[in-house]
Amino acid sequence: MANEKKNKIIHLEIDGQHYYYGSVTALFENWDAEKLGVNYRKLRDMRISTIGKYENDKCIIRVGKLIVSTARLNKKKEIE
């Protein structure tokens, strides 16, 4: 795990489909509060990034970590 980089990812499950976003802001650029049953401010105020999950009768929003390899980045540093 030492050679891996972690990025926050927002996972939206709605109508049996799964979508992935880099931020809550990006999520709300693609969905409106009415469709999700929650607005941006509520998610921000409840600190979804800290609690990790929000669920209602319309959707589930989860916050997780996307782990990406830095092997290529480390190899480039060795060459320089």
PDB file of N, CA, C and O in Angstrom:
ATOM      1  N   MET A   1       0.808  -1.212   0.000  1.00  0.00           N
ATOM      2  CA  MET A   1       0.000   0.000   0.000  1.00  0.00           C
ATOM      3  C   MET A   1       0.845   1.269   0.000  1.00  0.00           C
ATOM      4  O   MET A   1       0.324   2.355  -0.253  1.00  0.00           O
ATOM      5  N   ALA A   2       2.116   1.152   0.274  1.00  0.00           N
ATOM      6  CA  ALA A   2       2.965   2.338   0.316  1.00  0.00           C
ATOM      7  C   ALA A   2       3.099   2.997  -1.041  1.00  0.00           C
ATOM      8  O   ALA A   2       3.304   4.208  -1.116  1.00  0.00           O
ATOM      9  N   ASN A   3       2.989   2.227  -2.123  1.00  0.00           N
ATOM     10  CA  ASN A   3       3.132   2.772  -3.474  1.00  0.00           C
ATOM     11  C   ASN A   3       1.789   3.116  -4.103  1.00  0.00           C
ATOM     12  O   ASN A   3       1.681   3.161  -5.328  1.00  0.00           O
ATOM     13  N   GLU A   4       0.784   3.354  -3.306  1.00  0.00           N
ATOM     14  CA  GLU A   4      -0.523   3.670  -3.854  1.00  0.00           C
ATOM     15  C   GLU A   4      -0.967   5.054  -3.403  1.00  0.00           C
ATOM     16  O   GLU A   4      -0.652   5.505  -2.301  1.00  0.00           O
ATOM     17  N   LYS A   5      -1.701   5.707  -4.278  1.00  0.00           N
ATOM     18  CA  LYS A   5      -2.250   7.028  -3.994  1.00  0.00           C
ATOM     19  C   LYS A   5      -3.751   6.870  -3.826  1.00  0.00           C
ATOM     20  O   LYS A   5      -4.384   6.133  -4.583  1.00  0.00           O
ATOM     21  N   LYS A   6      -4.330   7.554  -2.842  1.00  0.00           N
ATOM     22  CA  LYS A   6      -5.760   7.458  -2.589  1.00  0.00           C
ATOM     23  C   LYS A   6      -6.443   8.775  -2.927  1.00  0.00           C
ATOM     24  O   LYS A   6      -5.978   9.845  -2.533  1.00  0.00           O
ATOM     25  N   ASN A   7      -7.545   8.690  -3.657  1.00  0.00           N
ATOM     26  CA  ASN A   7      -8.350   9.849  -4.004  1.00  0.00           C
ATOM     27  C   ASN A   7      -9.770   9.611  -3.514  1.00  0.00           C
ATOM     28  O   ASN A   7     -10.258   8.481  -3.532  1.00  0.00           O
ATOM     29  N   LYS A   8     -10.427  10.668  -3.081  1.00  0.00           N
ATOM     30  CA  LYS A   8     -11.819  10.554  -2.657  1.00  0.00           C
ATOM     31  C   LYS A   8     -12.694  10.291  -3.874  1.00  0.00           C
ATOM     32  O   LYS A   8     -12.463  10.855  -4.944  1.00  0.00           O
ATOM     33  N   ILE A   9     -13.698   9.437  -3.712  1.00  0.00           N
ATOM     34  CA  ILE A   9     -14.649   9.162  -4.781  1.00  0.00           C
ATOM     35  C   ILE A   9     -16.051   9.152  -4.178  1.00  0.00           C
ATOM     36  O   ILE A   9     -16.265   8.650  -3.074  1.00  0.00           O
ATOM     37  N   ILE A  10     -16.990   9.711  -4.916  1.00  0.00           N
ATOM     38  CA  ILE A  10     -18.391   9.731  -4.498  1.00  0.00           C
ATOM     39  C   ILE A  10     -19.134   8.724  -5.363  1.00  0.00           C
ATOM     40  O   ILE A  10     -19.112   8.814  -6.590  1.00  0.00           O
ATOM     41  N   HIS A  11     -19.784   7.773  -4.726  1.00  0.00           N
ATOM     42  CA  HIS A  11     -20.527   6.723  -5.421  1.00  0.00           C
ATOM     43  C   HIS A  11     -22.019   6.991  -5.236  1.00  0.00           C
ATOM     44  O   HIS A  11     -22.507   7.079  -4.109  1.00  0.00           O
ATOM     45  N   LEU A  12     -22.727   7.117  -6.334  1.00  0.00           N
ATOM     46  CA  LEU A  12     -24.174   7.325  -6.309  1.00  0.00           C
ATOM     47  C   LEU A  12     -24.857   6.069  -6.836  1.00  0.00           C
ATOM     48  O   LEU A  12     -24.551   5.597  -7.931  1.00  0.00           O
ATOM     49  N   GLU A  13     -25.778   5.536  -6.052  1.00  0.00           N
ATOM     50  CA  GLU A  13     -26.617   4.423  -6.489  1.00  0.00           C
ATOM     51  C   GLU A  13     -28.045   4.954  -6.569  1.00  0.00           C
ATOM     52  O   GLU A  13     -28.620   5.380  -5.568  1.00  0.00           O
ATOM     53  N   ILE A  14     -28.609   4.920  -7.781  1.00  0.00           N
ATOM     54  CA  ILE A  14     -29.949   5.440  -8.000  1.00  0.00           C
ATOM     55  C   ILE A  14     -30.607   4.648  -9.125  1.00  0.00           C
ATOM     56  O   ILE A  14     -29.991   4.400 -10.161  1.00  0.00           O
ATOM     57  N   ASP A  15     -31.839   4.259  -8.918  1.00  0.00           N
ATOM     58  CA  ASP A  15     -32.607   3.504  -9.916  1.00  0.00           C
ATOM     59  C   ASP A  15     -31.848   2.274 -10.420  1.00  0.00           C
ATOM     60  O   ASP A  15     -31.905   1.948 -11.606  1.00  0.00           O
ATOM     61  N   GLY A  16     -31.144   1.598  -9.522  1.00  0.00           N
ATOM     62  CA  GLY A  16     -30.412   0.396  -9.895  1.00  0.00           C
ATOM     63  C   GLY A  16     -29.144   0.633 -10.686  1.00  0.00           C
ATOM     64  O   GLY A  16     -28.517  -0.322 -11.144  1.00  0.00           O
ATOM     65  N   GLN A  17     -28.753   1.884 -10.857  1.00  0.00           N
ATOM     66  CA  GLN A  17     -27.538   2.238 -11.599  1.00  0.00           C
ATOM     67  C   GLN A  17     -26.492   2.801 -10.631  1.00  0.00           C
ATOM     68  O   GLN A  17     -26.822   3.294  -9.552  1.00  0.00           O
ATOM     69  N   HIS A  18     -25.235   2.715 -11.043  1.00  0.00           N
ATOM     70  CA  HIS A  18     -24.132   3.195 -10.222  1.00  0.00           C
ATOM     71  C   HIS A  18     -23.334   4.236 -11.000  1.00  0.00           C
ATOM     72  O   HIS A  18     -23.003   4.043 -12.170  1.00  0.00           O
ATOM     73  N   TYR A  19     -23.029   5.349 -10.320  1.00  0.00           N
ATOM     74  CA  TYR A  19     -22.289   6.446 -10.925  1.00  0.00           C
ATOM     75  C   TYR A  19     -21.184   6.868  -9.955  1.00  0.00           C
ATOM     76  O   TYR A  19     -21.331   6.748  -8.739  1.00  0.00           O
ATOM     77  N   TYR A  20     -20.093   7.355 -10.504  1.00  0.00           N
ATOM     78  CA  TYR A  20     -18.932   7.708  -9.686  1.00  0.00           C
ATOM     79  C   TYR A  20     -18.473   9.128 -10.023  1.00  0.00           C
ATOM     80  O   TYR A  20     -18.364   9.502 -11.191  1.00  0.00           O
ATOM     81  N   TYR A  21     -18.204   9.912  -8.965  1.00  0.00           N
ATOM     82  CA  TYR A  21     -17.824  11.309  -9.130  1.00  0.00           C
ATOM     83  C   TYR A  21     -16.610  11.620  -8.257  1.00  0.00           C
ATOM     84  O   TYR A  21     -16.352  10.940  -7.264  1.00  0.00           O
ATOM     85  N   GLY A  22     -15.886  12.637  -8.637  1.00  0.00           N
ATOM     86  CA  GLY A  22     -14.712  13.052  -7.887  1.00  0.00           C
ATOM     87  C   GLY A  22     -15.011  13.964  -6.714  1.00  0.00           C
ATOM     88  O   GLY A  22     -14.142  14.208  -5.877  1.00  0.00           O
ATOM     89  N   SER A  23     -16.247  14.474  -6.645  1.00  0.00           N
ATOM     90  CA  SER A  23     -16.627  15.360  -5.545  1.00  0.00           C
ATOM     91  C   SER A  23     -18.146  15.450  -5.468  1.00  0.00           C
ATOM     92  O   SER A  23     -18.852  15.081  -6.406  1.00  0.00           O
ATOM     93  N   VAL A  24     -18.633  15.945  -4.341  1.00  0.00           N
ATOM     94  CA  VAL A  24     -20.073  16.172  -4.183  1.00  0.00           C
ATOM     95  C   VAL A  24     -20.517  17.274  -5.144  1.00  0.00           C
ATOM     96  O   VAL A  24     -21.630  17.228  -5.667  1.00  0.00           O
ATOM     97  N   THR A  25     -19.665  18.249  -5.377  1.00  0.00           N
ATOM     98  CA  THR A  25     -19.977  19.312  -6.328  1.00  0.00           C
ATOM     99  C   THR A  25     -20.216  18.728  -7.718  1.00  0.00           C
ATOM    100  O   THR A  25     -21.182  19.098  -8.385  1.00  0.00           O
ATOM    101  N   ALA A  26     -19.353  17.826  -8.155  1.00  0.00           N
ATOM    102  CA  ALA A  26     -19.515  17.193  -9.471  1.00  0.00           C
ATOM    103  C   ALA A  26     -20.814  16.385  -9.533  1.00  0.00           C
ATOM    104  O   ALA A  26     -21.477  16.352 -10.570  1.00  0.00           O
ATOM    105  N   LEU A  27     -21.169  15.747  -8.449  1.00  0.00           N
ATOM    106  CA  LEU A  27     -22.429  14.997  -8.377  1.00  0.00           C
ATOM    107  C   LEU A  27     -23.611  15.921  -8.671  1.00  0.00           C
ATOM    108  O   LEU A  27     -24.492  15.582  -9.461  1.00  0.00           O
ATOM    109  N   PHE A  28     -23.620  17.090  -8.028  1.00  0.00           N
ATOM    110  CA  PHE A  28     -24.738  18.018  -8.208  1.00  0.00           C
ATOM    111  C   PHE A  28     -24.674  18.804  -9.510  1.00  0.00           C
ATOM    112  O   PHE A  28     -25.631  19.499  -9.853  1.00  0.00           O
ATOM    113  N   GLU A  29     -23.585  18.712 -10.232  1.00  0.00           N
ATOM    114  CA  GLU A  29     -23.536  19.274 -11.582  1.00  0.00           C
ATOM    115  C   GLU A  29     -24.286  18.372 -12.565  1.00  0.00           C
ATOM    116  O   GLU A  29     -24.649  18.799 -13.661  1.00  0.00           O
ATOM    117  N   ASN A  30     -24.514  17.120 -12.158  1.00  0.00           N
ATOM    118  CA  ASN A  30     -25.172  16.145 -13.022  1.00  0.00           C
ATOM    119  C   ASN A  30     -26.557  15.721 -12.549  1.00  0.00           C
ATOM    120  O   ASN A  30     -27.329  15.165 -13.330  1.00  0.00           O
ATOM    121  N   TRP A  31     -26.879  15.972 -11.300  1.00  0.00           N
ATOM    122  CA  TRP A  31     -28.174  15.579 -10.732  1.00  0.00           C
ATOM    123  C   TRP A  31     -28.752  16.750  -9.956  1.00  0.00           C
ATOM    124  O   TRP A  31     -28.013  17.553  -9.386  1.00  0.00           O
ATOM    125  N   ASP A  32     -30.074  16.846  -9.936  1.00  0.00           N
ATOM    126  CA  ASP A  32     -30.676  17.908  -9.127  1.00  0.00           C
ATOM    127  C   ASP A  32     -31.180  17.339  -7.802  1.00  0.00           C
ATOM    128  O   ASP A  32     -31.392  16.135  -7.663  1.00  0.00           O
ATOM    129  N   ALA A  33     -31.366  18.230  -6.841  1.00  0.00           N
ATOM    130  CA  ALA A  33     -31.757  17.846  -5.498  1.00  0.00           C
ATOM    131  C   ALA A  33     -33.095  17.109  -5.474  1.00  0.00           C
ATOM    132  O   ALA A  33     -33.289  16.207  -4.659  1.00  0.00           O
ATOM    133  N   GLU A  34     -33.997  17.477  -6.339  1.00  0.00           N
ATOM    134  CA  GLU A  34     -35.306  16.820  -6.375  1.00  0.00           C
ATOM    135  C   GLU A  34     -35.179  15.346  -6.748  1.00  0.00           C
ATOM    136  O   GLU A  34     -35.827  14.494  -6.141  1.00  0.00           O
ATOM    137  N   LYS A  35     -34.358  15.047  -7.731  1.00  0.00           N
ATOM    138  CA  LYS A  35     -34.167  13.662  -8.166  1.00  0.00           C
ATOM    139  C   LYS A  35     -33.468  12.836  -7.088  1.00  0.00           C
ATOM    140  O   LYS A  35     -33.794  11.665  -6.890  1.00  0.00           O
ATOM    141  N   LEU A  36     -32.504  13.449  -6.391  1.00  0.00           N
ATOM    142  CA  LEU A  36     -31.747  12.742  -5.361  1.00  0.00           C
ATOM    143  C   LEU A  36     -32.455  12.697  -4.013  1.00  0.00           C
ATOM    144  O   LEU A  36     -32.180  11.820  -3.194  1.00  0.00           O
ATOM    145  N   GLY A  37     -33.355  13.629  -3.782  1.00  0.00           N
ATOM    146  CA  GLY A  37     -34.047  13.687  -2.499  1.00  0.00           C
ATOM    147  C   GLY A  37     -33.215  14.326  -1.398  1.00  0.00           C
ATOM    148  O   GLY A  37     -33.540  14.205  -0.217  1.00  0.00           O
ATOM    149  N   VAL A  38     -32.149  15.002  -1.785  1.00  0.00           N
ATOM    150  CA  VAL A  38     -31.278  15.699  -0.836  1.00  0.00           C
ATOM    151  C   VAL A  38     -30.562  16.794  -1.618  1.00  0.00           C
ATOM    152  O   VAL A  38     -30.305  16.652  -2.813  1.00  0.00           O
ATOM    153  N   ASN A  39     -30.242  17.891  -0.928  1.00  0.00           N
ATOM    154  CA  ASN A  39     -29.529  18.960  -1.630  1.00  0.00           C
ATOM    155  C   ASN A  39     -28.070  19.033  -1.188  1.00  0.00           C
ATOM    156  O   ASN A  39     -27.669  18.438  -0.188  1.00  0.00           O
ATOM    157  N   TYR A  40     -27.307  19.768  -1.953  1.00  0.00           N
ATOM    158  CA  TYR A  40     -25.866  19.894  -1.715  1.00  0.00           C
ATOM    159  C   TYR A  40     -25.575  20.401  -0.305  1.00  0.00           C
ATOM    160  O   TYR A  40     -24.717  19.859   0.391  1.00  0.00           O
ATOM    161  N   ARG A  41     -26.281  21.425   0.103  1.00  0.00           N
ATOM    162  CA  ARG A  41     -26.022  22.024   1.417  1.00  0.00           C
ATOM    163  C   ARG A  41     -26.224  21.033   2.554  1.00  0.00           C
ATOM    164  O   ARG A  41     -25.443  21.008   3.505  1.00  0.00           O
ATOM    165  N   LYS A  42     -27.279  20.208   2.460  1.00  0.00           N
ATOM    166  CA  LYS A  42     -27.524  19.226   3.516  1.00  0.00           C
ATOM    167  C   LYS A  42     -26.372  18.223   3.589  1.00  0.00           C
ATOM    168  O   LYS A  42     -25.905  17.895   4.680  1.00  0.00           O
ATOM    169  N   LEU A  43     -25.910  17.735   2.428  1.00  0.00           N
ATOM    170  CA  LEU A  43     -24.794  16.791   2.436  1.00  0.00           C
ATOM    171  C   LEU A  43     -23.533  17.437   2.999  1.00  0.00           C
ATOM    172  O   LEU A  43     -22.792  16.810   3.755  1.00  0.00           O
ATOM    173  N   ARG A  44     -23.297  18.678   2.630  1.00  0.00           N
ATOM    174  CA  ARG A  44     -22.128  19.400   3.139  1.00  0.00           C
ATOM    175  C   ARG A  44     -22.243  19.605   4.647  1.00  0.00           C
ATOM    176  O   ARG A  44     -21.288  19.371   5.388  1.00  0.00           O
ATOM    177  N   ASP A  45     -23.420  20.045   5.096  1.00  0.00           N
ATOM    178  CA  ASP A  45     -23.617  20.321   6.523  1.00  0.00           C
ATOM    179  C   ASP A  45     -23.513  19.066   7.379  1.00  0.00           C
ATOM    180  O   ASP A  45     -23.059  19.126   8.522  1.00  0.00           O
ATOM    181  N   MET A  46     -23.934  17.924   6.828  1.00  0.00           N
ATOM    182  CA  MET A  46     -23.839  16.685   7.608  1.00  0.00           C
ATOM    183  C   MET A  46     -22.467  16.044   7.496  1.00  0.00           C
ATOM    184  O   MET A  46     -22.212  15.006   8.106  1.00  0.00           O
ATOM    185  N   ARG A  47     -21.576  16.662   6.713  1.00  0.00           N
ATOM    186  CA  ARG A  47     -20.199  16.202   6.542  1.00  0.00           C
ATOM    187  C   ARG A  47     -20.144  14.760   6.051  1.00  0.00           C
ATOM    188  O   ARG A  47     -19.579  13.876   6.694  1.00  0.00           O
ATOM    189  N   ILE A  48     -20.751  14.562   4.891  1.00  0.00           N
ATOM    190  CA  ILE A  48     -20.801  13.225   4.311  1.00  0.00           C
ATOM    191  C   ILE A  48     -19.412  12.625   4.140  1.00  0.00           C
ATOM    192  O   ILE A  48     -19.253  11.408   4.235  1.00  0.00           O
ATOM    193  N   SER A  49     -18.418  13.447   3.892  1.00  0.00           N
ATOM    194  CA  SER A  49     -17.054  12.926   3.741  1.00  0.00           C
ATOM    195  C   SER A  49     -16.559  12.260   5.023  1.00  0.00           C
ATOM    196  O   SER A  49     -15.731  11.350   4.977  1.00  0.00           O
ATOM    197  N   THR A  50     -17.065  12.715   6.159  1.00  0.00           N
ATOM    198  CA  THR A  50     -16.675  12.146   7.445  1.00  0.00           C
ATOM    199  C   THR A  50     -17.490  10.900   7.774  1.00  0.00           C
ATOM    200  O   THR A  50     -16.938   9.893   8.218  1.00  0.00           O
ATOM    201  N   ILE A  51     -18.809  10.967   7.557  1.00  0.00           N
ATOM    202  CA  ILE A  51     -19.655   9.833   7.925  1.00  0.00           C
ATOM    203  C   ILE A  51     -19.654   8.739   6.870  1.00  0.00           C
ATOM    204  O   ILE A  51     -19.897   7.574   7.186  1.00  0.00           O
ATOM    205  N   GLY A  52     -19.383   9.096   5.618  1.00  0.00           N
ATOM    206  CA  GLY A  52     -19.194   8.101   4.577  1.00  0.00           C
ATOM    207  C   GLY A  52     -20.416   7.623   3.821  1.00  0.00           C
ATOM    208  O   GLY A  52     -20.268   6.989   2.776  1.00  0.00           O
ATOM    209  N   LYS A  53     -21.631   7.902   4.309  1.00  0.00           N
ATOM    210  CA  LYS A  53     -22.808   7.381   3.614  1.00  0.00           C
ATOM    211  C   LYS A  53     -24.043   8.220   3.924  1.00  0.00           C
ATOM    212  O   LYS A  53     -24.242   8.671   5.051  1.00  0.00           O
ATOM    213  N   TYR A  54     -24.865   8.417   2.896  1.00  0.00           N
ATOM    214  CA  TYR A  54     -26.176   9.036   3.048  1.00  0.00           C
ATOM    215  C   TYR A  54     -27.162   8.164   2.276  1.00  0.00           C
ATOM    216  O   TYR A  54     -26.878   7.753   1.151  1.00  0.00           O
ATOM    217  N   GLU A  55     -28.307   7.882   2.870  1.00  0.00           N
ATOM    218  CA  GLU A  55     -29.299   7.041   2.208  1.00  0.00           C
ATOM    219  C   GLU A  55     -30.695   7.579   2.461  1.00  0.00           C
ATOM    220  O   GLU A  55     -31.029   7.977   3.577  1.00  0.00           O
ATOM    221  N   ASN A  56     -31.505   7.586   1.415  1.00  0.00           N
ATOM    222  CA  ASN A  56     -32.925   7.903   1.546  1.00  0.00           C
ATOM    223  C   ASN A  56     -33.697   6.959   0.625  1.00  0.00           C
ATOM    224  O   ASN A  56     -33.123   6.003   0.103  1.00  0.00           O
ATOM    225  N   ASP A  57     -34.982   7.214   0.421  1.00  0.00           N
ATOM    226  CA  ASP A  57     -35.781   6.301  -0.409  1.00  0.00           C
ATOM    227  C   ASP A  57     -35.511   6.469  -1.908  1.00  0.00           C
ATOM    228  O   ASP A  57     -36.023   5.686  -2.708  1.00  0.00           O
ATOM    229  N   LYS A  58     -34.718   7.474  -2.306  1.00  0.00           N
ATOM    230  CA  LYS A  58     -34.424   7.702  -3.722  1.00  0.00           C
ATOM    231  C   LYS A  58     -33.021   7.262  -4.137  1.00  0.00           C
ATOM    232  O   LYS A  58     -32.813   6.840  -5.275  1.00  0.00           O
ATOM    233  N   CYS A  59     -32.067   7.359  -3.227  1.00  0.00           N
ATOM    234  CA  CYS A  59     -30.688   7.060  -3.611  1.00  0.00           C
ATOM    235  C   CYS A  59     -29.837   6.705  -2.406  1.00  0.00           C
ATOM    236  O   CYS A  59     -30.240   6.875  -1.255  1.00  0.00           O
ATOM    237  N   ILE A  60     -28.654   6.211  -2.708  1.00  0.00           N
ATOM    238  CA  ILE A  60     -27.607   5.998  -1.708  1.00  0.00           C
ATOM    239  C   ILE A  60     -26.365   6.709  -2.232  1.00  0.00           C
ATOM    240  O   ILE A  60     -25.963   6.517  -3.380  1.00  0.00           O
ATOM    241  N   ILE A  61     -25.769   7.523  -1.383  1.00  0.00           N
ATOM    242  CA  ILE A  61     -24.535   8.225  -1.730  1.00  0.00           C
ATOM    243  C   ILE A  61     -23.477   7.773  -0.737  1.00  0.00           C
ATOM    244  O   ILE A  61     -23.649   7.904   0.475  1.00  0.00           O
ATOM    245  N   ARG A  62     -22.387   7.243  -1.262  1.00  0.00           N
ATOM    246  CA  ARG A  62     -21.295   6.770  -0.419  1.00  0.00           C
ATOM    247  C   ARG A  62     -20.012   7.533  -0.777  1.00  0.00           C
ATOM    248  O   ARG A  62     -19.803   7.935  -1.922  1.00  0.00           O
ATOM    249  N   VAL A  63     -19.180   7.713   0.218  1.00  0.00           N
ATOM    250  CA  VAL A  63     -17.868   8.314  -0.005  1.00  0.00           C
ATOM    251  C   VAL A  63     -16.833   7.237   0.255  1.00  0.00           C
ATOM    252  O   VAL A  63     -16.864   6.569   1.289  1.00  0.00           O
ATOM    253  N   GLY A  64     -15.927   7.074  -0.679  1.00  0.00           N
ATOM    254  CA  GLY A  64     -14.888   6.066  -0.525  1.00  0.00           C
ATOM    255  C   GLY A  64     -13.558   6.563  -1.028  1.00  0.00           C
ATOM    256  O   GLY A  64     -13.388   7.742  -1.340  1.00  0.00           O
ATOM    257  N   LYS A  65     -12.625   5.649  -1.102  1.00  0.00           N
ATOM    258  CA  LYS A  65     -11.276   5.957  -1.582  1.00  0.00           C
ATOM    259  C   LYS A  65     -11.028   5.181  -2.862  1.00  0.00           C
ATOM    260  O   LYS A  65     -11.261   3.974  -2.922  1.00  0.00           O
ATOM    261  N   LEU A  66     -10.559   5.870  -3.870  1.00  0.00           N
ATOM    262  CA  LEU A  66     -10.123   5.257  -5.110  1.00  0.00           C
ATOM    263  C   LEU A  66      -8.614   5.113  -5.007  1.00  0.00           C
ATOM    264  O   LEU A  66      -7.887   6.101  -4.909  1.00  0.00           O
ATOM    265  N   ILE A  67      -8.158   3.879  -5.030  1.00  0.00           N
ATOM    266  CA  ILE A  67      -6.730   3.622  -4.884  1.00  0.00           C
ATOM    267  C   ILE A  67      -6.133   3.423  -6.266  1.00  0.00           C
ATOM    268  O   ILE A  67      -6.548   2.539  -7.015  1.00  0.00           O
ATOM    269  N   VAL A  68      -5.170   4.242  -6.589  1.00  0.00           N
ATOM    270  CA  VAL A  68      -4.509   4.164  -7.887  1.00  0.00           C
ATOM    271  C   VAL A  68      -3.031   3.870  -7.673  1.00  0.00           C
ATOM    272  O   VAL A  68      -2.434   4.312  -6.691  1.00  0.00           O
ATOM    273  N   SER A  69      -2.459   3.134  -8.583  1.00  0.00           N
ATOM    274  CA  SER A  69      -1.049   2.781  -8.491  1.00  0.00           C
ATOM    275  C   SER A  69      -0.184   3.989  -8.834  1.00  0.00           C
ATOM    276  O   SER A  69      -0.501   4.770  -9.731  1.00  0.00           O
ATOM    277  N   THR A  70       0.885   4.116  -8.116  1.00  0.00           N
ATOM    278  CA  THR A  70       1.857   5.163  -8.423  1.00  0.00           C
ATOM    279  C   THR A  70       3.136   4.538  -8.977  1.00  0.00           C
ATOM    280  O   THR A  70       4.177   5.192  -9.030  1.00  0.00           O
ATOM    281  N   ALA A  71       3.058   3.279  -9.385  1.00  0.00           N
ATOM    282  CA  ALA A  71       4.242   2.570  -9.887  1.00  0.00           C
ATOM    283  C   ALA A  71       4.889   3.313 -11.046  1.00  0.00           C
ATOM    284  O   ALA A  71       6.109   3.473 -11.075  1.00  0.00           O
ATOM    285  N   ARG A  72       4.086   3.768 -12.000  1.00  0.00           N
ATOM    286  CA  ARG A  72       4.631   4.489 -13.149  1.00  0.00           C
ATOM    287  C   ARG A  72       5.271   5.800 -12.697  1.00  0.00           C
ATOM    288  O   ARG A  72       6.333   6.174 -13.195  1.00  0.00           O
ATOM    289  N   LEU A  73       4.641   6.490 -11.769  1.00  0.00           N
ATOM    290  CA  LEU A  73       5.191   7.742 -11.243  1.00  0.00           C
ATOM    291  C   LEU A  73       6.517   7.487 -10.540  1.00  0.00           C
ATOM    292  O   LEU A  73       7.471   8.244 -10.721  1.00  0.00           O
ATOM    293  N   ASN A  74       6.585   6.417  -9.735  1.00  0.00           N
ATOM    294  CA  ASN A  74       7.829   6.088  -9.037  1.00  0.00           C
ATOM    295  C   ASN A  74       8.929   5.703 -10.020  1.00  0.00           C
ATOM    296  O   ASN A  74      10.091   6.056  -9.813  1.00  0.00           O
ATOM    297  N   LYS A  75       8.581   4.986 -11.086  1.00  0.00           N
ATOM    298  CA  LYS A  75       9.561   4.590 -12.095  1.00  0.00           C
ATOM    299  C   LYS A  75      10.121   5.822 -12.788  1.00  0.00           C
ATOM    300  O   LYS A  75      11.322   5.886 -13.053  1.00  0.00           O
ATOM    301  N   LYS A  76       9.268   6.806 -13.088  1.00  0.00           N
ATOM    302  CA  LYS A  76       9.708   8.038 -13.731  1.00  0.00           C
ATOM    303  C   LYS A  76      10.685   8.794 -12.841  1.00  0.00           C
ATOM    304  O   LYS A  76      11.674   9.340 -13.331  1.00  0.00           O
ATOM    305  N   LYS A  77      10.421   8.832 -11.543  1.00  0.00           N
ATOM    306  CA  LYS A  77      11.316   9.521 -10.609  1.00  0.00           C
ATOM    307  C   LYS A  77      12.682   8.848 -10.578  1.00  0.00           C
ATOM    308  O   LYS A  77      13.704   9.526 -10.467  1.00  0.00           O
ATOM    309  N   GLU A  78      12.710   7.517 -10.677  1.00  0.00           N
ATOM    310  CA  GLU A  78      13.985   6.790 -10.655  1.00  0.00           C
ATOM    311  C   GLU A  78      14.821   7.131 -11.876  1.00  0.00           C
ATOM    312  O   GLU A  78      16.046   7.215 -11.785  1.00  0.00           O
ATOM    313  N   ILE A  79      14.171   7.329 -13.024  1.00  0.00           N
ATOM    314  CA  ILE A  79      14.870   7.619 -14.275  1.00  0.00           C
ATOM    315  C   ILE A  79      15.504   9.014 -14.229  1.00  0.00           C
ATOM    316  O   ILE A  79      16.605   9.213 -14.742  1.00  0.00           O
ATOM    317  N   GLU A  80      14.820   9.961 -13.625  1.00  0.00           N
ATOM    318  CA  GLU A  80      15.301  11.352 -13.566  1.00  0.00           C
ATOM    319  C   GLU A  80      16.416  11.477 -12.626  1.00  0.00           C
ATOM    320  O   GLU A  80      16.950  12.571 -12.444  1.00  0.00           O
TER     321      GLU A  80
END
